[in-house]
């Protein structure tokens, strides 16, 4: 799937093993968008971005949570 000109409300980066896990929350959407990087990435909070992603289900503490796995992020 592809979305254009989406506004980033929240951008959180956290370490997990050798990876930095990036989680985005977009305006008017309740689903988190996640992607991995090897290094810290510039903050995207407040930016408008274009995304390519696919839906995925994560199980956390026995609960199934829908997340979007990001394939490509580009500041628009």
C-alpha positions as CSV (number, residue, x, y, z in Angstrom):
1,X,0.0,0.0,0.0
2,X,1.1,3.6,-0.5
3,X,0.0,6.8,1.2
4,X,1.1,10.3,0.3
5,X,1.4,13.6,2.2
6,X,0.6,12.1,5.6
7,X,1.4,14.2,8.7
8,X,3.5,12.6,11.5
9,X,2.0,13.2,14.9
10,X,4.6,11.1,16.9
11,X,8.0,9.6,16.1
12,X,9.6,7.4,18.7
13,X,13.0,5.6,18.3
14,X,14.2,2.9,20.6
15,X,17.1,0.4,20.6
16,X,16.4,-3.4,20.2
17,X,19.6,-5.5,19.8
18,X,21.7,-3.9,17.0
19,X,18.6,-2.1,15.5
20,X,16.8,1.1,16.1
21,X,13.0,0.5,16.0
22,X,11.2,3.6,14.7
23,X,7.4,3.9,15.4
24,X,5.3,6.5,13.7
25,X,1.8,7.6,14.6
26,X,0.1,9.5,11.7
27,X,-2.7,12.1,11.9
28,X,-6.2,10.6,11.9
29,X,-4.9,7.0,12.1
30,X,-4.9,4.8,15.1
31,X,-2.4,2.2,13.8
32,X,1.3,2.4,14.5
33,X,3.7,2.3,11.5
34,X,7.1,0.6,12.3
35,X,10.4,0.3,10.6
36,X,14.0,-0.6,11.5
37,X,17.3,1.3,10.9
38,X,20.9,0.6,11.9
39,X,21.4,4.2,13.0
40,X,19.3,6.9,14.7
41,X,17.2,8.7,12.1
42,X,16.2,12.4,12.0
43,X,12.9,13.1,13.9
44,X,9.9,13.1,11.5
45,X,7.5,14.6,14.0
46,X,5.5,17.4,12.4
47,X,6.7,16.4,8.9
48,X,4.6,15.3,5.9
49,X,5.8,12.0,4.5
50,X,5.1,9.5,1.7
51,X,5.0,5.9,2.9
52,X,5.0,2.4,1.3
53,X,3.8,-0.2,3.8
54,X,2.0,-3.5,4.4
55,X,-0.3,-4.6,7.3
56,X,1.0,-7.1,9.9
57,X,-0.1,-8.5,13.2
58,X,2.1,-8.5,16.3
59,X,1.4,-10.4,19.4
60,X,2.4,-8.5,22.6
61,X,1.5,-10.0,26.0
62,X,-1.0,-12.3,24.4
63,X,-2.8,-9.6,22.5
64,X,-2.9,-9.3,18.8
65,X,-2.2,-5.8,17.6
66,X,-2.3,-4.6,14.0
67,X,0.7,-2.6,12.9
68,X,1.9,-1.4,9.5
69,X,5.4,-2.4,8.5
70,X,7.0,0.4,6.5
71,X,9.0,-0.5,3.4
72,X,9.9,3.1,2.3
73,X,9.7,6.5,4.0
74,X,10.2,9.8,2.1
75,X,9.7,13.3,3.4
76,X,7.3,15.1,1.0
